[in-house]
C-alpha cells in the first residue's frame, strides 16, 4: 500500500520534523534529541510523537526556545 501524502494545511505546515527544526533554529539535531530525552522539550513546546516520528510545532518552539535563547530551555 503506498504512503498517503496529505496536502499541507494551515495547521499542519507549522509542524516540522527534527531535521527541519534543526535547520530553522540552527541547533544541532543531537541537541534537539537530547533536550527531548532530558525532558527539556516536550508537550508544553508541542513536541509530538507521530508513530516513530517526532514533529515540533514551529511557532510554539520558536516562542518557547528561540526567543528566550537556548539558556531558557536548560
C-alpha positions as CSV (number, residue, x, y, z in Angstrom):
1,X,0.0,0.0,0.0
2,X,1.5,3.4,-1.0
3,X,2.3,6.0,1.6
4,X,-0.6,8.5,1.5
5,X,0.5,12.1,1.3
6,X,-1.7,14.6,3.0
7,X,-1.6,18.1,1.5
8,X,-0.3,20.7,4.0
9,X,-3.0,22.8,5.6
10,X,-2.6,25.9,7.7
11,X,-2.4,23.7,10.8
12,X,0.0,21.0,9.6
13,X,2.5,23.2,7.7
14,X,3.7,24.7,11.0
15,X,4.9,21.2,12.2
16,X,8.5,20.4,11.3
17,X,10.5,17.2,11.7
18,X,13.7,17.2,13.7
19,X,15.9,18.0,10.7
20,X,13.7,20.9,9.6
21,X,13.6,22.3,13.1
22,X,17.4,21.9,13.4
23,X,17.9,23.8,10.1
24,X,15.5,26.6,11.0
25,X,16.7,27.0,14.6
26,X,20.4,26.5,13.8
27,X,20.6,23.9,16.6
28,X,22.2,20.6,16.1
29,X,19.9,17.6,15.6
30,X,21.6,15.9,18.5
31,X,20.9,18.9,20.8
32,X,17.1,18.7,20.0
33,X,17.0,15.0,20.6
34,X,19.0,15.4,23.9
35,X,16.6,18.1,25.1
36,X,13.6,15.8,24.3
37,X,15.2,12.9,26.1
38,X,16.0,15.0,29.1
39,X,12.5,16.4,29.3
40,X,13.6,20.0,28.4
41,X,11.4,19.8,25.3
42,X,8.0,18.1,25.4
43,X,4.3,18.6,25.1
44,X,4.5,22.1,26.5
45,X,6.5,23.1,23.5
46,X,4.2,21.0,21.3
47,X,6.7,18.2,20.6
48,X,4.6,15.4,19.3
49,X,5.3,11.8,18.6
50,X,3.5,10.5,15.5
51,X,4.3,6.9,15.3
52,X,8.0,6.7,15.3
53,X,8.4,10.2,14.0
54,X,8.8,13.4,16.1
55,X,7.3,16.6,14.9
56,X,7.6,20.0,16.5
57,X,5.1,22.9,16.2
58,X,7.5,25.7,15.0
59,X,5.6,28.8,16.3
60,X,5.4,27.3,19.8
61,X,9.0,26.0,19.7
62,X,10.2,29.4,18.5
63,X,8.3,31.2,21.2
64,X,9.4,28.9,24.0
65,X,13.0,28.3,23.0
66,X,14.4,30.6,20.3
67,X,13.0,33.9,21.6
68,X,14.3,33.4,25.1
69,X,17.6,31.8,23.9
70,X,18.9,28.3,24.4
71,X,19.6,29.1,28.0
72,X,15.9,29.4,28.6
73,X,15.4,25.7,27.9
74,X,18.2,24.4,30.1
